[in-house]
């Protein structure tokens, strides 16, 4: 209505100005020497000047009002977009979109409905965003929900393995949403989201470990045997029956408490005496795993080996071993209460942990070899 009135006044003044100029030309208003005519001309000139000034100021005011209005709209747009991201974070923080939640009394709290919250946030977004922006956000939001659903439906023992892909895909979808909103706000045509490759590199540098409720003792022990053989093989030790699968032993190990299956492991040669008798080293398990230099048969003596082991005070002899010992960081695979399991179950730390065990074994073997050579056996 205000614009129509302004337009009407502008047309009226323009017509009046044209009429005034016409009258002035016909009556020779500005060239007349008659005083009343000059006064009338001056008055008309003042009125025209005032009107022109009025319209110039009115135009300037409208421009400022439009600029101020656009600024307020932009600020509100920023606020809505930021709030959308904040609320999205709160909704997905616990790894799922909840509809109803049990309270402390065990009753379902129907006031918790994160899906409704998300729908309303999209409504606020739609008030300010273009159709293209909304469609892009919805497309990536579907991917976010799919990532959450896929990860939540993954078996507990497999979550650790799938965690890097989950975080990578979640990051990719979220960064595309942010990039879309940023482009809509600032019209940034060169605005590119953080790439999936860059995020994968970041994740590799992080100690990404997802704590799960399931502690798979079977898989953990199998990893121990397989990785330890691999680490020792990399040091040049040739493991006897290197491809042996320990799964059946492990199943029997945990099958019963009494008279359970144990005392299994692997062996390898570490030295040859001058009479070509091989010196074996063995890693074996009871409750804890242990290692040492086994006898070929129970109580069968070899003075040369026993003499060398005698100088290695860390090892204890018995009827089955020239010398045996527990590792410096024990692992009780039966009770599963050893501190080392906190490291062993972390996929990003377990390989380094087993490497430390292999290094420790290698040091004792090198010590035995040094003593044997010094004694000339």
N, C-alpha and C positions, 0 to 999 in steps of 0.2 A: 504494500500500500504506500509505504514511504517512497519507494522508487517511482511509482506511478505519479505521485504528487510532484516529486522533484522534476520528473520528465515534463509534466504539464507546465510547471513554472518556467522551465528552461525554454520550452517552445514559445510560451507567451512572451517572455522577455526578448527572445530572438526576433519574433514578429514585431514587437514594439520597437526594438532597436532599428529594424529595417524601415518601419514607418517613420521613425524619428529622423533617420538619415535622409529618407525621401522628402520629408517636410523641410528639413534643413537645406537641401539642395534647391527645392522649388522656391522657398522663401528667401534664399541667400542669407540664412540665419547667421552664419559665422562671419560673413563679410559685411553685414549691415552695420552702419554707424549709429543707428538708432539705439539709445540707451536701454529702453524697455526690452527691445528685441535681444540685445546683448545679455541682459540680465536673465531673460528666459533661456537663452542658449546656454549660459553658464550653469543655470539650475539643472537643465536637462543633461548637460555633460556630467555634472556631479552625480545625478541619479544613475546614469549609465555606468560611470566608473564604480559606484557603490555596488551596483548589481553584478558587474563583472568580477569585482573583488569577492563578493558573496559567493558566487559560483566557483571561483577558484578555491576559496577556503573550504566550501562544501565538498568539492572533489577531493581535496587533500584530506579532509576529515574522514570521508568514506574509505579512502585508501588506507589510512591508519587503522580504522576500525576493522577493515578486512584483514590487514596484516596481523592485528592483535588477535582476531578470532582464529586465524590460521595457526598462530603460535600456540594458543590454548588447545586447539584440536590436536596439534602435534605433541604437546606435552602430555595430554590425556592418552594419546595413542602409545607413547613411550611407556606410560604407567601401566596400561592394559597389557602390553606385550611382555613387560617385565613380570607383572603379576601372573600372567599365564605360565611363564617358565618356572616361577617360584612354586606355583600350585602343582604343576606337572611333576616337579621334583618331589614334593611332599606326597603326592599320590602314588608314585612308583618307588619311593624310598624303601618300602618294606618288601619290594619284589613282586607285588601283586596289586590288583585293583579290587578293593574289598567292597562287598555289599553285605552289610551286617557284620557284627564282630562280637565275640563273647566278652562280657565284662568280668569283673572279679568274682561275681556271684554265679557265673556260668550261664547267665541269660544272654540272649542275642540282643545286642543294641542296634535297633533298626535305624537310629539316627546316623549311623555310619554308612554312607553310600558314596564311595569315591567315584563311581561311574556318573552319578548325577552331578557331582562337583565338576567332573571333567566336561560334561555336556554344557553346564553353565559357563565354564571358562571359554569354551568354544563359541558360545553365544556372545560373550563380551568381545571376543576377538573379531567376530563377524561384523560387529557394529563399526569397526574401524578398518578392517582389512578388505582388500579387493578379492574378487572371486578366485583369481589365479592364486593369490596368497593362501586363501582358505583351503583350496583344493590340494595345494602342495603340503600344507601342514597336516591335513587329514591323511594324506597318503603316507607320510612319514610316521604319523601317530599310530597308524595301523601296524607298521613295522615294529614300533616300540612295544606295543601290546603283544605282538607275535613273539618277540624276543623273550618277554617275561613269561608267557605261557609255555614256550618251548623249554626254557630253563627250569621252570617249576615242575614240569612233567618229566624231567630227566631223573633217572634213578640216582639215589644218593651217592653210590660208589662211582658213578660216571660224571657227577657234577664238576668234580675237580678238573677233569679232562676237558669238559665243554666250557669252562669258565672263560678262558681267553676269547673264544669265538663269540660268546654272549656279550661280553663287555665291548668287544670290537664292533659288533653289529649295533648294539645299543648306542654307542658313541656316534657311529656313522649317521644313524637316523636323527639323533638329537642335534648334531651339528648342522644337518641340512635344514632342520626347522629353524634354528638360530639364523642361519644364512638367509633363509627366505624372509624372516621377519626384519632382519637388518636391511635387506635390499628394499623392502616395502617402506621402511622408515626413512632411509637416507638416499634412496635411488642410487645405490652403489652397484653399478653394472659389473665391476671387477671383484665383487665380493664372492670369495670361494670358501666353502667349508673346509675344515681340517680333514685331510684325506684319511682313508682307512689305513693305508700303509704307515703314515706318520703315527697314528694311534697305536698300531700294532708294535711299532718300535718302542713307544713309551711303555706299553704293557710288558714288553720283554724286559725292560729295565726295572720294572716294579717287581716286588716280591709277591706276585699274585698267588694267593692261596685262599681257597674257600673252605672254611671249617664246616664239615658235615657231621651229622649225627652217627653215620655208619662208619665203623672202624673195621675194615675188611682184613682180618688177620691172615687169611689164606693168601690173598694177593700180595700183602706186605712181605710175608716170609718168602714167597716165590721171587719177588723182586730182589730181596736180599741175596739169595743164592745166585740168581742170574747175573746181577750187576757185579757182585764180588768176583765171580769167575771172569767176567768181561774185563774188569779192572786189572786183575792179576795177569790175564792173558796179554793185556797191553804192555805189561812190564816184562814180557818174554817168558813167562812160566807156561808150560804146556800141561793143561789140566787133563787128568785121566777121565775118559768118557765125558768130554767137554759138553756134549749135546744132551746129556741126561736131563730128563724132565722130573723135577722134584714134586710135581703136583700130587701124585699118589702118596708119597711119603708124608706130605703136609696134611692131606686129608686124614690119614691114619694117625698122625701125630695129635690132631685135635679131636679124634673120634671118641676117646675115652680117657678117664682120669687115671685109672689103675692099669698097670702093666702096658702103658701106652707105647706106641712106636716111637723110637728115638735113636740116638747114636748113629745118625746118617749124616753124610756130608760129601766132601770131595778131597782128593789128594793129588799131589804132583811131585815130581822129582826136583830136588834143589841142589844136589851135590852127588859126586861119585867118588867113593874111596879109591885108594890105590889098587885094591883088589877087585875094582869094578862093581862093588856093592853099592846100589843106589840108596841115597838118603832121602826119605820121603818127608813131606810136610803135609799136614792134614787140618782141615777146618771141619768141625763137627758140632752137633747140637745135642744138649740134654734139656734142661730148662733154659739155660743160657747157652749161647754158642761159645765155643772155646777153640783153641788151636795149639799145634805143637808138632813134635817129631814122634810119630807112632812106631811101635815095634812091629816087625813083620808077623810075629806070633806072640801071644801073651807070655810074658816072662822071658822071652828069648833075648839073650844079652848080646851086645856088640860093644866091646870095651872102647873102641875108637870113638864111636858116636857118643857113648855115655861120658867119656872123658871131655869131649867138646861141650856137651850140654851141661856138664858139671860146672863149667866156667860161666854159664849163663844163669845167674842166680834167680832170674825171674821165673824159670821153668821148674816145675815139680815132677819128679819121676814116679811112676807106679808100674804095675805089672803089664799094662797095655801101652804105656808111653815111656819113651826115653826122657821126655819132658813135655809138659803141657802148661797152659796158663789161660786165664780169662783175659779178655781185651781191656784196655785202659778205660773204655766207655762201654760197660756191659749192656747187653740186650737180652732180657728175659722173655723169650717168645711164648712161654707158657702163661705167666701171670700178666704179661703185657703192661707192666707198670714202670718200666725203665724210662728214664728221662729222654733217652735217645730216640724213642718213638715219636716224640713231638717234632723232631727234625726229619726222621725217616718217612713220615707220612706226608711231608710237604714235597710235592713234585719238583719244586725249584731248588730244593736243598738236598734232596736225598742222594743224588748222584755224587755230589761233593762229599757228603757224609760217608758213603761207601768207599770213595777214593781214599779218604783218611784212614779207613780200616786197612785197605790194601797197602797203603804207605807204611803203616805200622807193622804189618806182617813182613813186608819187604825189608824193613830195617833189621828185624830179628834174623831173617834168612841171611842177609849180608853179614851180620855179626857172626853167625855160625860159620859161614864160608871163610871169613877172615881167620877165625880161631883154628879151623881145620887146616888151612894152608900154613899157618904158623907152626902147627904141630906136625905137619908133613904127613897127614894121613889121607 
